[in-house]
């Protein structure tokens, strides 16, 4: 009886949500089917066991997204990209001739917003209002996900969203929302923050895109192109003509592509929840031994960053990151915002010598995910490598290992890192493995030669890796066998 009541309540919730999203016409003006016509394609789904429901939902997810979202350049070559071919971005297969903006148009940006489908309206989100921030958090947590296995869902906190969306010089008009006119429900969001981006030897003020999210039941309405156009209009109105953004799918055209790696800290838990990309390729005891970390850190002078370190951290970053061709600038205010530790958001450690000189910096930001349909575990905590650098002669490998020790002691379950900057110096040695996912870097309205991932050093602090369940690479399997 309890199970039947639970299913009935869930069905009512779905119907109420569908009703709250009803609109009258599609983009062509023709009457459209009610959302219930496609939102629940299997009405008999509720009658199946919960495990079978989850299996079917995973299959539908893979079927619906696998064919429409290119993950490789080969898949992208077969796609039309009708929208992106109208935008000032390099075309796929095009050889960059020179460096510079593709079109000039900052001064001629239109004054009026772009038109939305009937029944929707624009809203500049006032994130200083707790109720609005909570609305945004709900939209993102329920719709901003790329998990192929349908085993985890994002659980972005308000503190994390404030950190990402409100850095120094942030602009409220770049927090662009879409609401249903009838009930003011938030169903779409795109946001950017200003940043000084260094591309080769050029420094440009750009809009750094942070989120693009459309309610999953409205994705057939083709709102994404309208959101992009509207944000581009708002950015141009501020005299900014370029943007930087990342995506896990291939669009025209990646400036650089990096591989995402992960490293278990709590392997037993990850296996129990079937975390995407983590497989039990060896007996549990051997695996636990393979991933075992020291009990204590070894780097002398390793300590949490404080306000007293801001200027010294800035100088160290500027000196050590000069060799990269895609990177963000650092002011004192930006160092303070992005790197000073915040509980459950960002952790930064410095290596301070006896004379006060800093010889290393390592930072991670944390994102929790809700575990779906598991009786023992409700969440997984992932630490994403943000920055790791050391002065000449510094031991970056030992610094990174010490960071893993600290993260494990803080209760994190997994560490995620891209092969950007100097990360390849320690990824293999510290038993990170390729997750099966890529992250692609893009520039809007800027053309230049492509970059290898080890020449990229750009602040990227979105949830960017969910991974597919993949086999270990040959080197990792060999190491595991030797363990």
C-alpha positions as CSV (number, residue, x, y, z in Angstrom):
1,X,0.0,0.0,0.0
2,X,2.8,2.4,0.8
3,X,4.5,1.6,-2.6
4,X,1.2,2.2,-4.4
5,X,0.7,5.5,-2.6
6,X,4.2,6.6,-3.4
7,X,3.8,5.8,-7.1
8,X,0.5,7.7,-7.2
9,X,2.0,10.7,-5.5
10,X,4.9,10.7,-8.0
11,X,2.5,10.5,-10.9
12,X,0.5,13.4,-9.6
13,X,3.7,15.4,-9.2
14,X,4.7,14.7,-12.9
15,X,1.2,15.8,-14.1
16,X,1.4,19.0,-12.0
17,X,4.8,19.8,-13.4
18,X,3.7,19.1,-17.0
19,X,0.7,21.4,-16.4
20,X,2.9,24.2,-15.1
21,X,4.9,24.1,-18.3
22,X,2.1,24.2,-20.8
23,X,2.3,26.7,-23.7
24,X,0.1,27.4,-26.6
25,X,2.2,27.2,-29.7
26,X,5.5,26.1,-31.0
27,X,8.1,28.2,-32.9
28,X,6.2,28.0,-36.1
29,X,3.0,29.2,-34.5
30,X,1.2,25.8,-34.8
31,X,-0.6,24.3,-31.9
32,X,1.7,21.8,-30.1
33,X,1.0,18.6,-28.3
34,X,0.7,18.9,-24.5
35,X,4.0,18.1,-22.8
36,X,2.5,14.9,-21.4
37,X,2.4,13.5,-24.9
38,X,6.2,13.2,-24.9
39,X,7.3,13.7,-21.3
40,X,6.1,10.2,-20.2
41,X,6.4,8.0,-23.3
42,X,5.8,4.8,-21.3
43,X,2.6,5.2,-19.2
44,X,3.0,1.6,-17.9
45,X,6.5,2.5,-16.5
46,X,5.1,3.1,-13.0
47,X,3.9,-0.5,-12.8
48,X,7.3,-2.0,-13.2
49,X,9.8,-2.7,-10.4
50,X,12.0,0.2,-9.4
51,X,15.2,-1.4,-10.7
52,X,13.6,-2.1,-14.1
53,X,12.3,1.5,-14.3
54,X,15.8,2.8,-13.8
55,X,17.2,0.5,-16.5
56,X,14.6,1.7,-19.0
57,X,15.3,5.3,-18.1
58,X,19.0,4.8,-18.7
59,X,18.3,3.3,-22.1
60,X,16.0,6.1,-23.1
61,X,18.6,8.7,-21.9
62,X,21.3,7.1,-24.0
63,X,19.0,6.7,-27.1
64,X,17.7,10.3,-26.9
65,X,21.1,12.1,-26.4
66,X,23.6,9.7,-28.0
67,X,22.4,10.5,-31.5
68,X,22.1,14.3,-31.2
69,X,25.2,15.3,-29.3
70,X,28.5,14.8,-31.1
71,X,31.3,13.7,-28.9
72,X,34.0,13.4,-31.5
73,X,35.2,15.4,-34.5
74,X,34.2,12.5,-36.7
75,X,30.6,12.6,-35.4
76,X,30.6,16.4,-35.7
77,X,31.7,16.3,-39.3
78,X,28.3,14.6,-40.2
79,X,26.2,17.3,-38.4
80,X,24.8,20.4,-40.1
81,X,25.1,22.9,-37.2
82,X,22.6,25.2,-38.7
83,X,22.7,27.6,-35.7
84,X,26.4,27.7,-35.2
85,X,27.0,28.4,-38.9
86,X,25.3,31.7,-38.4
87,X,27.6,32.6,-35.5
88,X,31.1,34.2,-35.6
89,X,33.0,31.0,-34.8
90,X,35.5,29.1,-36.8
91,X,34.0,26.4,-39.1
92,X,34.9,22.8,-38.5
93,X,37.9,21.8,-40.7
94,X,38.8,25.4,-41.2
95,X,42.5,26.3,-41.0
96,X,43.0,29.5,-38.9
97,X,44.5,32.3,-41.0
98,X,45.9,34.8,-38.6
99,X,44.5,35.9,-35.2
100,X,41.8,38.3,-34.3
101,X,38.1,38.8,-34.1
102,X,35.8,37.4,-36.8
103,X,33.2,40.1,-36.9
104,X,33.0,43.6,-35.5
105,X,29.7,44.4,-33.9
106,X,30.0,45.6,-30.3
107,X,28.6,49.0,-31.1
108,X,25.8,47.9,-33.3
109,X,24.2,45.4,-30.8
110,X,20.4,45.6,-31.0
111,X,18.6,47.3,-28.2
112,X,15.5,45.1,-28.0
113,X,15.7,41.5,-26.6
114,X,15.2,38.6,-28.9
115,X,11.7,37.1,-29.2
116,X,10.8,34.0,-27.2
117,X,8.2,31.5,-28.1
118,X,4.7,32.5,-27.0
119,X,4.1,32.0,-23.3
120,X,7.6,32.8,-22.2
121,X,9.4,35.9,-21.0
122,X,12.9,37.1,-20.2
123,X,13.9,37.7,-16.6
124,X,17.2,39.2,-15.3
125,X,17.7,37.1,-12.2
126,X,18.4,39.0,-8.9
127,X,20.7,36.5,-7.3
128,X,20.9,38.6,-4.2
129,X,17.4,37.4,-3.4
130,X,17.5,34.0,-1.6
131,X,14.2,32.9,-3.2
132,X,15.6,33.6,-6.7
133,X,18.9,31.8,-5.9
134,X,16.9,28.8,-4.7
135,X,14.8,28.8,-7.9
136,X,18.0,28.7,-9.9
137,X,19.5,26.0,-7.8
138,X,16.4,23.8,-8.3
139,X,16.5,24.4,-12.1
140,X,20.2,23.4,-12.4
141,X,20.1,20.5,-10.0
142,X,17.1,19.0,-11.8
143,X,18.1,19.7,-15.4
144,X,21.8,20.5,-15.7
145,X,23.3,17.1,-16.0
146,X,25.1,14.9,-18.6
147,X,25.2,11.6,-16.6
148,X,25.0,8.8,-19.2
149,X,24.3,6.2,-16.6
150,X,21.5,8.0,-14.7
151,X,23.1,7.0,-11.4
152,X,24.0,10.4,-9.9
153,X,22.5,13.9,-10.2
154,X,24.1,17.3,-9.4
155,X,23.5,18.9,-6.0
156,X,24.9,22.4,-6.5
157,X,24.8,24.5,-3.3
158,X,23.8,28.1,-3.0
159,X,27.4,28.9,-1.8
160,X,28.9,27.3,-4.8
161,X,26.6,29.2,-7.2
162,X,27.4,32.5,-5.5
163,X,31.1,31.7,-5.9
164,X,30.8,30.9,-9.6
165,X,28.3,33.6,-10.6
166,X,29.3,36.6,-8.5
167,X,33.1,37.2,-8.9
168,X,34.6,40.7,-9.0
169,X,32.9,43.0,-11.5
170,X,30.0,40.6,-12.1
171,X,27.0,42.0,-14.0
172,X,23.4,41.2,-13.1
173,X,22.2,41.6,-16.7
174,X,24.5,38.7,-17.7
175,X,22.4,36.4,-15.5
176,X,19.6,35.7,-18.0
177,X,16.6,33.7,-17.2
178,X,13.4,32.5,-19.0
179,X,10.1,32.1,-17.2
180,X,6.7,30.8,-18.1
181,X,4.5,33.9,-18.2
182,X,1.4,32.3,-16.6
183,X,3.1,31.1,-13.4
184,X,6.6,32.7,-13.5
185,X,8.3,29.3,-13.3
186,X,12.0,29.5,-14.1
187,X,12.6,27.1,-17.1
188,X,15.8,28.4,-18.7
189,X,19.1,30.1,-17.7
190,X,22.3,31.3,-19.3
191,X,25.0,33.2,-17.5
192,X,28.4,34.8,-18.0
193,X,31.0,36.7,-15.9
194,X,33.6,39.2,-17.2
195,X,37.2,38.0,-17.4
196,X,40.5,39.2,-18.9
197,X,41.5,36.3,-21.1
198,X,45.0,35.9,-22.6
199,X,45.0,34.2,-26.0
200,X,48.6,33.8,-27.2
201,X,50.0,37.4,-26.9
202,X,46.6,39.1,-26.9
203,X,44.6,40.1,-23.8
204,X,40.8,40.6,-24.4
205,X,38.0,41.4,-22.0
206,X,35.6,38.5,-22.6
207,X,32.4,37.0,-21.2
208,X,33.2,33.7,-19.6
209,X,30.1,31.5,-20.0
210,X,29.2,29.6,-16.7
211,X,25.9,27.9,-17.3
212,X,23.5,27.1,-20.1
213,X,20.4,25.2,-18.9
214,X,17.0,24.6,-20.4
215,X,14.3,22.6,-18.6
216,X,14.5,19.1,-19.9
217,X,10.8,19.0,-20.9
218,X,11.2,22.1,-23.1
219,X,14.3,21.2,-25.1
220,X,12.2,20.5,-28.2
221,X,11.4,24.2,-28.2
222,X,14.9,25.1,-29.5
223,X,15.4,27.7,-26.7
224,X,19.1,27.2,-26.6
225,X,19.9,29.3,-29.7
226,X,17.7,32.1,-28.4
227,X,19.4,32.0,-25.0
228,X,22.8,32.2,-26.7
229,X,21.7,35.1,-29.0
230,X,20.2,37.0,-26.1
231,X,23.3,36.7,-23.9
232,X,25.5,37.7,-26.8
233,X,23.3,40.8,-27.3
234,X,23.6,41.7,-23.6
235,X,27.4,41.2,-23.7
236,X,27.8,43.4,-26.8
237,X,25.7,46.1,-25.1
238,X,28.5,46.3,-22.5
239,X,31.1,46.7,-25.3
240,X,32.5,43.2,-25.0
241,X,32.7,41.3,-28.3
242,X,34.2,37.9,-27.4
243,X,33.3,35.0,-25.1
244,X,35.1,31.9,-23.7
245,X,33.2,28.7,-23.0
246,X,33.6,25.0,-22.6
247,X,31.4,22.0,-23.5
248,X,31.7,18.2,-23.3
249,X,30.3,18.0,-26.8
250,X,32.0,19.0,-30.1
251,X,30.8,22.3,-31.5
252,X,32.3,24.5,-34.2
253,X,35.2,24.7,-33.4
254,X,37.3,23.6,-30.4
255,X,40.3,25.8,-29.7
256,X,41.6,23.0,-27.5
257,X,40.4,19.7,-26.1
258,X,41.5,18.0,-22.9
259,X,40.9,14.6,-21.4
260,X,39.2,14.4,-18.0
261,X,40.7,12.0,-15.5
262,X,39.6,10.8,-12.1
263,X,41.2,9.2,-9.1
264,X,39.1,7.3,-6.4
265,X,39.6,8.3,-2.8
266,X,36.7,6.1,-1.4
267,X,36.8,3.3,-3.9
268,X,34.4,1.0,-2.0
269,X,31.7,3.6,-1.9
270,X,32.1,4.5,-5.6
271,X,31.7,0.8,-6.6
272,X,28.7,0.4,-4.4
273,X,26.9,3.4,-6.0
274,X,28.1,2.4,-9.5
275,X,29.6,5.9,-10.0
276,X,30.0,6.6,-13.7
277,X,33.4,5.6,-15.1
278,X,34.4,3.5,-12.0
279,X,34.6,-0.2,-12.5
280,X,35.6,-3.1,-10.4
281,X,38.5,-4.4,-12.6
282,X,40.2,-6.3,-9.8
283,X,39.4,-8.0,-6.5
284,X,38.4,-5.4,-3.9
285,X,41.3,-5.9,-1.6
286,X,43.8,-5.5,-4.4
287,X,42.0,-2.4,-5.6
288,X,42.0,-0.8,-2.1
289,X,45.7,-1.5,-1.8
290,X,46.4,0.0,-5.3
291,X,44.7,3.3,-4.4
292,X,45.9,3.5,-0.8
293,X,47.4,6.9,0.2
294,X,49.8,7.9,2.9
295,X,48.3,8.8,6.3
296,X,50.1,12.2,6.5
297,X,51.4,14.9,4.1
298,X,55.1,15.2,3.4
299,X,55.6,18.7,1.9
300,X,57.2,21.0,4.5
301,X,55.4,24.4,4.9
302,X,52.1,23.1,3.4
303,X,49.2,25.1,4.9
304,X,45.8,26.6,4.0
305,X,45.9,29.8,2.1
306,X,44.9,33.0,4.1
307,X,44.4,36.6,3.2
308,X,48.0,37.3,4.0
309,X,49.0,35.1,1.0
310,X,46.9,36.9,-1.6
311,X,49.7,39.1,-3.2
312,X,52.3,36.3,-3.0
313,X,49.9,33.8,-4.6
314,X,49.2,36.3,-7.4
315,X,52.9,36.8,-8.1
316,X,53.6,33.1,-8.1
317,X,50.7,32.5,-10.5
318,X,51.8,35.2,-12.9
319,X,55.3,34.0,-13.0
320,X,54.5,30.3,-13.4
321,X,51.6,30.6,-15.8
322,X,53.3,32.8,-18.4
323,X,54.2,29.8,-20.6
324,X,50.5,29.0,-21.3
325,X,48.7,30.4,-24.4
326,X,45.1,30.4,-23.0
327,X,44.7,31.7,-19.5
328,X,42.8,34.1,-17.4
329,X,44.3,37.2,-15.8
330,X,44.7,37.6,-12.0
331,X,44.0,40.7,-10.0
332,X,44.3,40.8,-6.2
333,X,40.5,40.8,-6.0
334,X,40.2,37.8,-8.3
335,X,42.8,35.8,-6.4
336,X,40.9,36.5,-3.2
337,X,37.6,35.5,-4.7
338,X,38.6,32.4,-6.6
339,X,41.2,30.9,-4.3
340,X,40.6,31.9,-0.6
341,X,39.1,28.9,1.1
342,X,35.4,28.7,1.5
343,X,33.8,25.9,3.4
344,X,32.4,23.2,1.1
345,X,33.3,25.3,-2.0
346,X,37.0,25.8,-2.5
347,X,40.1,24.6,-0.7
348,X,43.5,26.2,-1.5
349,X,46.9,25.2,0.1
350,X,50.2,27.0,-0.3
351,X,53.8,25.9,0.3
352,X,55.5,28.6,2.4
353,X,59.2,28.6,3.1
354,X,60.7,29.8,6.4
355,X,61.5,33.2,4.8
356,X,57.8,33.6,3.7
357,X,58.4,32.9,0.0
358,X,55.7,30.7,-1.6
359,X,56.9,27.8,-3.7
360,X,53.7,26.1,-4.5
361,X,49.9,26.4,-4.8
362,X,47.2,23.8,-5.2
363,X,43.4,24.3,-5.1
364,X,40.3,22.2,-5.5
365,X,36.6,23.1,-5.6
366,X,34.0,20.6,-4.3
367,X,30.7,19.5,-5.9
368,X,28.3,17.0,-4.4
369,X,26.1,14.7,-6.4
370,X,23.0,13.0,-5.2
371,X,23.0,9.2,-5.6
372,X,19.8,8.0,-7.3
373,X,18.0,4.9,-6.0
374,X,20.6,3.7,-3.5
375,X,19.7,2.6,0.1
376,X,23.0,3.1,1.8
377,X,24.5,6.2,0.2
378,X,22.8,9.5,-0.5
379,X,25.6,11.5,-2.0
380,X,29.1,11.5,-3.5
381,X,31.6,14.3,-3.0
382,X,33.9,15.1,-5.9
383,X,36.9,17.4,-5.6
384,X,37.8,19.1,-9.0
385,X,41.4,20.2,-9.4
386,X,41.4,24.0,-10.0
387,X,45.0,25.0,-10.0
388,X,48.3,23.3,-9.2
389,X,51.6,24.9,-9.7
390,X,55.1,25.1,-8.1
391,X,58.1,27.3,-8.4
392,X,61.2,26.2,-10.2
393,X,62.7,23.2,-8.3
394,X,59.4,22.5,-6.5
395,X,58.0,19.0,-6.3
396,X,54.7,19.2,-8.0
397,X,54.1,15.5,-7.8
398,X,54.5,15.4,-4.0
399,X,52.3,18.5,-3.6
400,X,49.5,16.9,-5.6
401,X,49.8,13.7,-3.6
402,X,49.6,15.7,-0.4
403,X,46.5,17.4,-1.7
404,X,44.9,13.9,-2.2
405,X,45.7,13.0,1.4
406,X,44.1,16.2,2.6
407,X,41.0,15.8,0.4
408,X,40.5,12.2,1.6
409,X,40.7,13.4,5.2
410,X,38.0,16.0,4.4
411,X,35.6,13.2,3.3
412,X,35.8,13.6,-0.5
413,X,35.2,10.4,-2.5
414,X,36.8,11.1,-5.9
415,X,39.2,13.7,-7.5
416,X,38.7,14.9,-11.0
417,X,41.4,16.6,-13.1
418,X,42.0,17.6,-16.7
419,X,45.2,17.1,-18.6
420,X,45.8,20.9,-18.8
421,X,48.7,23.0,-17.5
422,X,51.4,20.8,-16.0
423,X,48.9,18.2,-14.7
424,X,50.4,15.4,-16.9
425,X,53.5,15.5,-14.6
426,X,51.5,13.7,-11.9
427,X,48.3,12.3,-13.3
428,X,49.7,8.9,-14.2
429,X,52.0,8.6,-11.3
430,X,49.2,9.3,-8.8
431,X,46.9,6.7,-10.4
432,X,44.5,9.0,-12.2
433,X,42.8,7.2,-15.1
434,X,40.9,8.6,-18.2
435,X,37.2,8.9,-17.4
436,X,36.1,8.5,-21.0
437,X,35.1,12.2,-21.1
438,X,36.5,15.2,-22.9
439,X,36.2,18.9,-22.2
440,X,36.5,21.3,-25.2
441,X,37.5,24.9,-25.0
442,X,35.9,27.5,-27.4
443,X,36.2,31.2,-28.2
444,X,33.3,33.2,-29.6
445,X,34.1,35.8,-32.3
446,X,37.9,35.1,-32.1
447,X,40.1,33.1,-34.5
448,X,43.5,31.7,-33.8
449,X,45.5,28.5,-34.2
450,X,44.5,25.5,-32.0
451,X,46.3,24.6,-28.8
452,X,47.4,21.4,-27.2
453,X,45.8,20.9,-23.8
454,X,49.1,21.4,-21.9
455,X,49.1,25.0,-23.2
456,X,45.7,25.7,-21.6
457,X,45.4,27.3,-18.1
458,X,42.0,28.8,-17.9
459,X,39.7,29.0,-14.8
460,X,37.0,26.4,-15.3
461,X,34.8,25.8,-12.3
462,X,31.6,24.2,-13.6
463,X,30.6,20.6,-13.0
464,X,32.2,19.1,-16.1
465,X,32.6,15.4,-15.6
466,X,30.1,12.6,-15.0
467,X,31.9,10.0,-17.1
468,X,30.7,6.9,-18.8
469,X,31.5,3.5,-17.5
470,X,34.7,2.7,-19.4
471,X,37.5,0.2,-19.2
472,X,40.7,1.2,-17.7
473,X,43.5,2.2,-20.1
474,X,46.2,-0.3,-20.7
475,X,48.8,1.4,-18.5
476,X,46.4,1.5,-15.5
477,X,45.4,-2.1,-15.9
478,X,49.1,-3.1,-16.1
479,X,49.7,-1.2,-12.8
480,X,46.7,-2.8,-11.2
481,X,48.0,-6.3,-12.2
482,X,51.4,-5.5,-10.7
483,X,49.8,-4.3,-7.4
